[in-house]
Structures are given as structure tokens and as C-alpha cells.
Amino acid sequence: MDFSITPELDALRQKLRSFVETEVLPLEEDAANYDDYENIALPVLGKLRAKAKAAGLWAPQAPKELGGMGLNIQARAVLYEEANRSIFGPVAINCAAPDDGNIAVLAKIGSQSQKDWFLQPLIDGEVRSAFAMTEPAPGSGSDPNMMLTTATKDGNDWVINGRKWFITGAAEAAHFILVARTSDHPRKGLSAFVYHKDQPGWHIERRIPIMGPEEHGGHCELVFDGLRIPDENRLMEVGDGLKVTQIRLGPARLTHCMRWLGLAKRSMEIAAAYTENRTGFGVKLSERESVQLKMGEVAHDISVGRLLTMHAAWKLDQGDFARKEVSSAKLHVAATLHKAVDTAIQLNGARGYSKDTVLEWIYRYARQARLVDGADEVHKMVLARFYAQEGDGYWSWGA
């Protein structure tokens, strides 16, 4: 396992860093550039995305022949971390959730017709998307086998009935991936489909208020009351819904980690700049041992998170599902993000708690990290199961 990066990738990283520095970071400083949900305003985003495309910094996960950069997962780790030095960075280059994961999975398993009508506009930035799986209790959350939304075959169509909630991006999405129950089979009972927002038989019941800030399109509750999806818009085979979620969610969890590492580093950057220039009782804050201990601990945790993330990325690039490695990275990086921004706020004092920096934005955003794409407790259970199966082999040097 060699996690060094090529000169070509490092040049691309530096190009992206310069783009974020000159084009993206300045936008954070003006309240007029934010929408009502504290994300970048769409007119501002449109202009920024045009610049990113012109710079050749667009859709790192998408195939080159479809207009993306065609990078493997390890290379994406380098760029996603760099992009999220700014809170607006990932969406600027089209690698923000949930579009990022939807692009990746459709590029891998979509039929040609699905790529033409669903994937290509998503890569081009003409539409946004959502992934509809989670349901209100007693439906599926972390356990997809509890899914209650049904897809019933009627001729060449599948008729969808049920309810989903906390569907990220739904209010702005045109293209949706939906997982629904097609049988009671314990492993082959779910199937996945794609549909367009203009198809009848479904609606958004509410945009759920959250702690925020929010992704574009928020987190919504959806009701399906007879949505008809043609069979040609099914993903993979009937009963492969769980496989589709595994193909999508493993890498998507890891790309969260990549981006969160960027935010953690940004938090530390703000803390370092402040403590270096702030003096109290005749001593710079950065020279105080108590401050150095905090900064050193965060630097250590970020480094561990990067190694865990790169190891999981490497395994995914080898064709492995890397469930154990992704869960380890997700657990550690989610906690590290919260720790980094909490430390930065503490060291900045009242300034950190105010809106004079993006720290309070990152702090509120960070709390979801231990919940989204599997709560901490679920990933700990995953690791415990692997240990029970593998024993001392859990720490094998091989793969």
C-alpha cells in the first residue's frame, strides 16, 4: 500500500487549492452569497461552476468520456479534501453529496439509456439528484430489511407506494434513485429504480427543519401514492436493491470522510492563525502549552483519519467493498471533524462562536457527521461483527 501521490495528481491538487483560495473562499465572507438555508446562493453557484469547468476542475468522480475527470477513489480523496477547505468547495466542482454518490453509482451500474437521460445531465450540472431509501419508523433506517415502501409490478411498470424521509436534496432534485420492497425475500427483497420529479404519483410532504446549515434541497419527507416507474428504469436486476445500496453507500460514506477532513483542516487553520496573532497576559496563545496540546491532538487525529480514509480508498480501488475499512474511517473522521471545530471555537473564544468566521457553520454541520450514512453505533457493530468472524485476522497485513 503506497499512499504517495503522483506529480500529476499533486499538480492538480495545487491547481484546485489555488482555485479555492482565489475563487471560492472570498465568497464565504459576504452574506449576500448565501441562500435562506445558509448554503451558497444558486445564482452565485452557477457562475462559480462555470469557472470550475473552464479551469478543468469538474466532476472528479465522473468518467472522462462523459465530461468528468475520471479519477479513481484514492485520487478523489486528495481533491475532495482540498475542495472542502471551503464550505462551498465541493458543490463548486460537483463533488458534493448526494450528487457525488449518485453520479458514481450510475456511472458504474446504469444502462446506456439511464446514463443518457439520468446521469449525463447530473454530470453536466444541469440538474440535481437525491437518493431515497430512509423511512420513518417502523420503516427502514440503518436496517434496510425493515423497508415498508413497496414496488408492485403492473404490466411493464412498477407502482410505488410508501413514504421516505430525511431525503437529502429532494426539494431541488430532478432525478431520484429510489429503493423499494419488491418481495419478502430476506436478501433479495429490495429493488432500485430511477425516476424524474415530474412523474405523477408522489409529492414532497415537507422540508424537515434541521439544525443546519443545509445542502441545496434540504432534507425532505416524500409520499408515494401510485408513482409508476417503467421497468427499463430499474437499476440492475429485480432483488438487487441491497446490492445497489452497497455499491453506492460504501464509497459515499468514504467521500464524506474526504470532505470532512478538509473542513477539519480548515478549522485548525483558523485556530492557528488566531492563536499566532492573539496575545494574552504578555504571551502569544500559540506559545501556551495548553493550546499546543489541543492543536497537537487535533493534528494527530486528522493524520490518523487521512490514513484510514486512504486505506479504505485503496481497497475500494482494488474492487473490495472495504466495509470494515470504510466503517473505521467513518467513525474516526466524523468524531475528528467535531473535535477539530470544537477546539477551534474554544481557542477563538467569542469570535469562534460568532458568525465572523465559518467555525459556527462548520460546528452545526459537523454534528450530523456521526449520524448520516450510518450512526456511530451501527459502524461499531459492523466492526464488532468483523472481529467476531476474523479474530486476530482482523489486523491482517495482507489487505
ZAMARGU-4260 file (C-alpha; in steps of 0.2 Angstrom, whole numbers, plus 5000, padded with zeros to 4 digits):
<rodrens>
0) 5000/5000/5000 | 5008/5016/4994 | 4998/5032/4998 | 5011/5044/4990 | 5003/5054/4976
5) 5010/5056/4958 | 5017/5073/4952 | 5002/5074/4940 | 4990/5072/4954 | 4999/5084/4966
10) 4999/5097/4952 | 4980/5095/4950 | 4979/5097/4969 | 4988/5113/4969 | 4978/5119/4955
15) 4962/5116/4965 | 4969/5124/4980 | 4973/5139/4971 | 4956/5140/4963 | 4948/5138/4981
20) 4959/5151/4988 | 4955/5164/4974 | 4938/5160/4968 | 4929/5151/4982 | 4935/5157/4999
25) 4931/5175/4996 | 4913/5171/4993 | 4911/5165/5011 | 4914/5182/5018 | 4898/5191/5010
30) 4881/5187/5017 | 4874/5191/5000 | 4881/5175/4993 | 4871/5164/5005 | 4853/5157/5002
35) 4840/5156/5015 | 4847/5139/5021 | 4865/5145/5023 | 4872/5137/5008 | 4879/5146/4993
40) 4865/5155/4983 | 4861/5147/4967 | 4865/5162/4955 | 4882/5163/4963 | 4885/5145/4962
45) 4881/5145/4943 | 4894/5157/4940 | 4907/5148/4951 | 4903/5132/4942 | 4907/5139/4925
50) 4924/5145/4932 | 4927/5127/4938 | 4923/5119/4922 | 4934/5132/4912 | 4948/5128/4924
55) 4946/5109/4921 | 4941/5106/4939 | 4924/5097/4936 | 4916/5081/4942 | 4931/5071/4948
60) 4921/5055/4950 | 4913/5055/4933 | 4921/5046/4918 | 4931/5057/4906 | 4920/5052/4891
65) 4905/5059/4900 | 4914/5076/4904 | 4922/5072/4921 | 4939/5069/4927 | 4939/5050/4928
70) 4949/5049/4944 | 4950/5034/4955 | 4945/5034/4973 | 4962/5037/4980 | 4964/5052/4969
75) 4947/5059/4974 | 4952/5058/4992 | 4966/5071/4988 | 4955/5083/4979 | 4939/5081/4989
80) 4949/5086/5005 | 4957/5101/4996 | 4940/5106/4989 | 4932/5106/5006 | 4944/5119/5013
85) 4929/5130/5009 | 4912/5126/5014 | 4907/5130/4996 | 4921/5120/4988 | 4913/5103/4984
90) 4897/5109/4976 | 4908/5121/4966 | 4916/5107/4957 | 4902/5095/4958 | 4908/5083/4971
95) 4895/5086/4985 | 4883/5074/4992 | 4871/5067/4986 | 4875/5070/4968 | 4893/5064/4970
100) 4887/5046/4976 | 4873/5046/4963 | 4885/5050/4949 | 4897/5037/4954 | 4884/5023/4956
105) 4875/5027/4939 | 4892/5028/4930 | 4896/5010/4937 | 4879/5001/4935 | 4867/5012/4924
110) 4861/5006/4907 | 4866/5016/4892 | 4848/5024/4892 | 4849/5028/4910 | 4866/5036/4908
115) 4859/5046/4894 | 4844/5054/4902 | 4848/5052/4921 | 4867/5053/4923 | 4873/5065/4909
120) 4863/5080/4915 | 4869/5077/4933 | 4887/5077/4927 | 4884/5092/4917 | 4877/5101/4932
125) 4860/5104/4923 | 4850/5095/4937 | 4852/5089/4955 | 4848/5072/4962 | 4843/5063/4978
130) 4844/5045/4985 | 4828/5039/4993 | 4830/5025/5005 | 4827/5030/5023 | 4809/5029/5030
135) 4800/5035/5046 | 4798/5021/5060 | 4794/5007/5059 | 4802/5008/5042 | 4820/5006/5037
140) 4834/5017/5044 | 4850/5009/5047 | 4842/4992/5043 | 4836/4991/5025 | 4827/4975/5028
145) 4814/4985/5038 | 4809/4994/5022 | 4790/4997/5020 | 4789/5006/5004 | 4783/4994/4990
150) 4785/4992/4972 | 4772/4981/4964 | 4773/4975/4946 | 4759/4980/4935 | 4762/4976/4916
155) 4779/4984/4911 | 4778/4997/4926 | 4782/4996/4944 | 4769/5005/4956 | 4777/5013/4971
160) 4768/5016/4987 | 4775/5022/5004 | 4785/5035/5012 | 4803/5041/5014 | 4811/5054/5025
165) 4827/5064/5028 | 4830/5063/5009 | 4844/5075/5006 | 4842/5087/4992 | 4825/5082/4987
170) 4817/5099/4986 | 4830/5104/4972 | 4832/5087/4964 | 4825/5082/4947 | 4832/5065/4947
175) 4829/5052/4960 | 4836/5035/4965 | 4823/5025/4974 | 4824/5009/4984 | 4808/4999/4987
180) 4802/4982/4993 | 4798/4970/4978 | 4796/4954/4988 | 4798/4947/5006 | 4815/4938/5002
185) 4827/4941/5016 | 4841/4946/5004 | 4833/4949/4988 | 4818/4958/4993 | 4823/4975/4988
190) 4825/4983/4971 | 4831/5000/4965 | 4824/5012/4952 | 4826/5029/4945 | 4813/5042/4941
195) 4810/5060/4937 | 4802/5073/4948 | 4789/5077/4935 | 4782/5060/4936 | 4765/5059/4944
200) 4761/5049/4960 | 4772/5056/4973 | 4775/5073/4982 | 4786/5081/4995 | 4776/5082/5010
205) 4788/5094/5020 | 4805/5100/5020 | 4811/5095/5038 | 4818/5109/5048 | 4836/5104/5054
210) 4850/5111/5065 | 4858/5116/5048 | 4866/5123/5038 | 4858/5113/5024 | 4863/5106/5007
215) 4853/5113/4992 | 4836/5105/4993 | 4836/5102/5011 | 4830/5085/5020 | 4813/5081/5015
220) 4799/5069/5018 | 4792/5061/5002 | 4775/5052/5000 | 4772/5039/4986 | 4754/5036/4981
225) 4755/5027/4965 | 4771/5033/4956 | 4773/5022/4941 | 4791/5018/4935 | 4794/5009/4919
230) 4804/4993/4921 | 4818/5000/4910 | 4821/5012/4924 | 4825/4998/4936 | 4844/4998/4942
235) 4852/4980/4940 | 4840/4965/4942 | 4824/4963/4952 | 4830/4960/4970 | 4847/4968/4968
240) 4842/4984/4978 | 4853/4979/4993 | 4867/4977/4981 | 4864/4994/4973 | 4864/5002/4991
245) 4881/4993/4995 | 4889/4999/4979 | 4883/5017/4982 | 4884/5019/5001 | 4902/5012/5004
250) 4911/5024/4993 | 4899/5038/4998 | 4902/5036/5016 | 4921/5037/5012 | 4919/5053/5001
255) 4910/5061/5016 | 4926/5057/5026 | 4937/5065/5012 | 4927/5081/5013 | 4926/5081/5032
260) 4945/5081/5033 | 4945/5096/5023 | 4934/5105/5035 | 4944/5099/5050 | 4960/5106/5042
265) 4951/5122/5039 | 4945/5123/5057 | 4963/5120/5063 | 4969/5133/5050 | 4958/5147/5058
270) 4963/5142/5075 | 4981/5143/5071 | 4980/5160/5063 | 4971/5167/5078 | 4982/5159/5092
275) 4998/5165/5082 | 4992/5183/5082 | 4982/5184/5099 | 4992/5189/5115 | 4986/5187/5132
280) 4995/5191/5148 | 5010/5195/5138 | 5011/5178/5129 | 5005/5173/5112 | 4991/5160/5114
285) 5001/5149/5102 | 5015/5148/5114 | 5005/5142/5128 | 5007/5123/5132 | 4988/5121/5134
290) 4985/5127/5117 | 4999/5117/5109 | 4992/5101/5117 | 4975/5105/5109 | 4982/5108/5092
295) 4994/5094/5093 | 4980/5082/5097 | 4969/5088/5083 | 4984/5087/5071 | 4986/5069/5076
300) 4968/5064/5074 | 4967/5072/5057 | 4983/5062/5051 | 4975/5046/5058 | 4959/5050/5048
305) 4968/5053/5032 | 4977/5036/5033 | 4961/5027/5037 | 4952/5036/5023 | 4967/5032/5011
310) 4967/5014/5016 | 4949/5012/5013 | 4950/5021/4996 | 4964/5009/4991 | 4954/4994/4995
315) 4939/5001/4985 | 4950/5004/4970 | 4956/4985/4971 | 4937/4981/4969 | 4934/4976/4988
320) 4918/4983/4997 | 4930/4988/5011 | 4916/4988/5023 | 4927/4986/5039 | 4939/5000/5032
325) 4925/5012/5027 | 4917/5010/5044 | 4933/5013/5054 | 4936/5029/5043 | 4918/5035/5045
330) 4919/5033/5064 | 4935/5041/5067 | 4934/5056/5054 | 4916/5060/5060 | 4922/5062/5078
335) 4938/5071/5072 | 4928/5084/5062 | 4918/5088/5078 | 4933/5089/5089 | 4943/5100/5077
340) 4929/5113/5075 | 4925/5112/5094 | 4943/5115/5098 | 4945/5129/5085 | 4929/5138/5093
345) 4936/5136/5110 | 4953/5144/5105 | 4945/5158/5096 | 4933/5162/5111 | 4918/5173/5107
350) 4925/5176/5089 | 4923/5157/5086 | 4905/5157/5092 | 4900/5172/5081 | 4897/5172/5063
355) 4914/5182/5060 | 4921/5165/5055 | 4914/5150/5047 | 4918/5140/5063 | 4900/5140/5069
360) 4893/5135/5052 | 4905/5120/5052 | 4901/5116/5070 | 4882/5114/5066 | 4886/5105/5050
365) 4898/5093/5060 | 4885/5086/5072 | 4877/5077/5058 | 4893/5068/5053 | 4890/5055/5067
370) 4873/5051/5061 | 4872/5052/5042 | 4876/5036/5031 | 4875/5025/5047 | 4876/5031/5065
375) 4892/5028/5075 | 4884/5014/5084 | 4880/5005/5068 | 4898/5006/5062 | 4904/5000/5079
380) 4893/4985/5077 | 4900/4982/5060 | 4917/4982/5066 | 4912/4970/5081 | 4905/4958/5068
385) 4921/4958/5058 | 4931/4955/5073 | 4920/4940/5079 | 4922/4932/5062 | 4941/4936/5059
390) 4948/4936/5076 | 4967/4940/5076 | 4965/4941/5057 | 4955/4957/5059 | 4973/4966/5058
395) 4980/4956/5044 | 4994/4964/5035 | 4989/4957/5018 | 4974/4968/5013
</rodrens>
